[in-house]
């Protein structure tokens, strides 16, 4: 008998029965988009895949506790977001200023706001491209290539102080050019330095 798994209630019922095909259906339907979403949060492809994999594992382990879910898609996105936050908190000590921006991010990263998130990320990337040449090069070497200030100074043949100055300038320009609503995105992409420098 064919089971229509496109319905949230049916998927949950089949998961509760231990029907592995319900889990396979969820993975086939949502895995790719969830990985892209997790990657947009973490900027780490392997980490994003791990977060998504853990979400599906937890769904299967907790399949008897899913009755309260109204939208499986919203639940999956929220679970990925929570997985990202948990990982971030393990990697770094959470400061009160970071808590504030994580709360703001919760509204932005809801599935229904996926287009808003994409637009804001594109806006940030566009403004990075408009930075003054040396400022832009320094910023991208740090945030895109992952080089330390010492490595950047050596590569560009400048002092560490110059590198720090260019980074501070980049963050100042980005904060000035971008609206306040985008500040959580700056924090998401570049950490607490993006909002305090």
C-alpha positions as CSV (number, residue, x, y, z in Angstrom):
1,X,0.0,0.0,0.0
2,X,1.3,3.5,-1.0
3,X,1.8,5.9,1.9
4,X,1.7,9.6,1.3
5,X,4.7,10.9,3.3
6,X,4.3,14.5,2.2
7,X,1.9,15.0,5.1
8,X,3.5,15.9,8.4
9,X,1.1,13.8,10.5
10,X,1.6,10.8,8.3
11,X,5.4,11.0,8.5
12,X,5.3,11.3,12.3
13,X,2.9,8.4,12.5
14,X,5.2,6.2,10.3
15,X,8.3,7.3,12.3
16,X,6.5,6.3,15.5
17,X,5.7,2.9,14.0
18,X,9.5,2.5,13.3
19,X,9.0,2.8,9.5
20,X,12.5,3.5,8.3
21,X,11.2,4.6,4.9
22,X,9.7,7.7,6.6
23,X,13.2,8.7,7.7
24,X,14.6,8.0,4.3
25,X,11.9,10.2,2.8
26,X,12.8,13.1,5.1
27,X,16.5,12.7,4.3
28,X,15.8,12.6,0.5
29,X,13.5,15.6,0.7
30,X,15.4,17.9,3.0
31,X,19.0,16.8,3.5
32,X,20.5,19.0,0.7
33,X,18.7,22.2,1.7
34,X,19.4,21.6,5.4
35,X,23.1,21.2,4.6
36,X,23.1,24.5,2.6
37,X,21.3,26.2,5.5
38,X,23.7,24.8,8.1
39,X,26.7,25.9,5.9
40,X,25.2,29.4,5.6
41,X,25.4,29.5,9.4
42,X,28.7,27.8,10.1
43,X,30.7,28.4,6.9
44,X,32.1,24.9,7.5
45,X,30.9,22.3,5.0
46,X,32.0,19.2,7.0
47,X,30.6,20.7,10.2
48,X,27.3,21.5,8.4
49,X,27.0,17.9,7.3
50,X,27.7,16.7,10.8
51,X,25.0,19.0,12.2
52,X,22.4,17.7,9.7
53,X,23.3,14.1,10.2
54,X,22.9,14.5,14.0
55,X,19.5,16.0,13.5
56,X,18.3,13.0,11.5
57,X,19.9,10.6,14.1
58,X,18.1,12.4,16.9
59,X,14.8,12.3,15.0
60,X,15.0,8.6,14.7
61,X,16.1,8.1,18.4
62,X,13.3,10.4,19.6
63,X,10.6,9.2,17.1
64,X,8.2,8.5,19.9
65,X,8.2,12.1,21.1
66,X,7.2,13.9,17.9
67,X,3.5,14.3,18.3
68,X,3.6,18.0,19.1
69,X,5.2,18.9,15.7
70,X,3.0,20.8,13.4
71,X,5.4,21.4,10.5
72,X,8.2,18.9,9.9
73,X,10.1,21.4,7.8
74,X,10.1,24.1,10.4
75,X,11.1,21.5,13.0
76,X,14.1,20.3,10.9
77,X,15.3,23.9,10.3
78,X,14.9,24.8,14.0
79,X,16.8,21.6,15.0
80,X,19.7,22.5,12.6
81,X,19.8,26.0,14.0
82,X,19.9,24.6,17.6
83,X,22.6,22.1,16.6
84,X,24.7,25.0,15.2
85,X,24.2,27.1,18.4
86,X,25.2,24.1,20.6
87,X,28.3,23.5,18.5
88,X,29.2,27.2,18.6
89,X,28.8,27.3,22.4
90,X,31.1,24.3,22.7
91,X,33.7,25.9,20.6
92,X,33.6,29.4,22.1
93,X,32.6,30.9,25.4
94,X,29.3,32.7,25.0
95,X,29.3,36.4,26.0
96,X,26.2,38.4,26.9
97,X,26.6,40.5,23.7
98,X,26.7,37.2,21.7
99,X,23.5,35.9,23.4
100,X,21.7,39.1,22.3
101,X,22.7,38.6,18.7
102,X,21.9,34.9,18.7
103,X,18.4,35.8,19.9
104,X,18.1,38.3,17.0
105,X,19.3,35.5,14.6
106,X,16.6,33.2,15.8
107,X,14.0,35.4,14.0
108,X,16.1,35.7,10.8
109,X,16.9,32.0,10.3
110,X,13.4,30.6,10.5
111,X,12.5,28.6,7.4
112,X,9.9,31.2,6.3
113,X,12.6,33.8,6.4
114,X,15.1,31.8,4.3
115,X,14.9,34.4,1.4
116,X,15.5,37.3,3.8
117,X,18.6,35.5,5.1
118,X,19.9,34.9,1.6
119,X,19.3,38.6,0.7
120,X,21.1,39.8,3.8
121,X,24.1,37.4,3.2
122,X,24.3,38.7,-0.4
123,X,24.2,42.3,0.8
124,X,27.1,41.7,3.2
125,X,29.1,39.9,0.5
126,X,28.4,42.8,-1.9
127,X,29.6,45.4,0.6
128,X,32.8,43.4,1.3
129,X,33.6,43.6,-2.5
130,X,33.2,47.4,-2.3
131,X,35.8,47.8,0.5
132,X,39.0,49.8,-0.4
133,X,41.5,47.5,-2.1
134,X,44.0,46.9,0.7
135,X,41.2,46.8,3.3
136,X,39.3,44.2,1.2
137,X,42.4,42.1,0.6
138,X,43.3,42.0,4.3
139,X,39.7,41.2,5.3
140,X,39.3,38.4,2.8
141,X,42.7,36.9,3.7
142,X,41.5,36.8,7.3
143,X,37.8,35.8,7.0
144,X,37.8,33.8,3.7
145,X,41.3,32.2,3.7
146,X,41.5,31.9,7.5
147,X,44.9,33.4,7.9
148,X,46.1,34.8,11.2
149,X,47.2,38.5,11.5
150,X,50.8,37.4,11.6
151,X,50.4,35.4,8.4
152,X,48.6,38.2,6.7
153,X,51.3,40.7,7.8
154,X,54.0,38.4,6.3
155,X,52.1,37.8,3.1
156,X,51.4,41.5,2.5
157,X,54.7,42.6,3.8
158,X,53.2,45.0,6.3
159,X,53.2,45.3,10.1
160,X,50.7,43.4,12.3
161,X,49.4,46.8,13.5
162,X,48.6,47.7,9.9
163,X,46.7,44.4,9.5
164,X,44.7,45.1,12.7
165,X,44.0,48.6,11.5
166,X,42.7,47.4,8.2
167,X,40.5,44.8,9.8
168,X,39.0,47.4,12.2
169,X,38.4,49.7,9.3
170,X,36.7,47.0,7.3
171,X,34.3,46.3,10.2
172,X,33.6,50.0,10.7
173,X,32.8,50.5,7.0
174,X,30.5,47.4,6.9
175,X,28.6,48.4,10.0
176,X,28.1,51.9,8.6
177,X,27.0,50.7,5.2
178,X,24.7,47.9,6.4
179,X,21.5,48.5,8.3
180,X,21.2,47.6,12.0
181,X,19.0,44.6,11.1
182,X,22.0,43.1,9.3
183,X,24.3,43.4,12.4
184,X,23.3,39.8,13.6
185,X,24.5,38.6,10.1
186,X,27.8,40.3,10.6
187,X,28.1,38.5,13.9
188,X,27.0,35.2,12.4
189,X,29.7,35.4,9.7
190,X,32.6,37.0,11.5
191,X,32.0,36.7,15.3
192,X,31.9,39.2,18.1
193,X,34.7,41.3,16.5
194,X,32.3,42.4,13.8
195,X,30.0,44.1,16.3
196,X,32.5,45.5,18.8
197,X,35.4,46.8,16.9
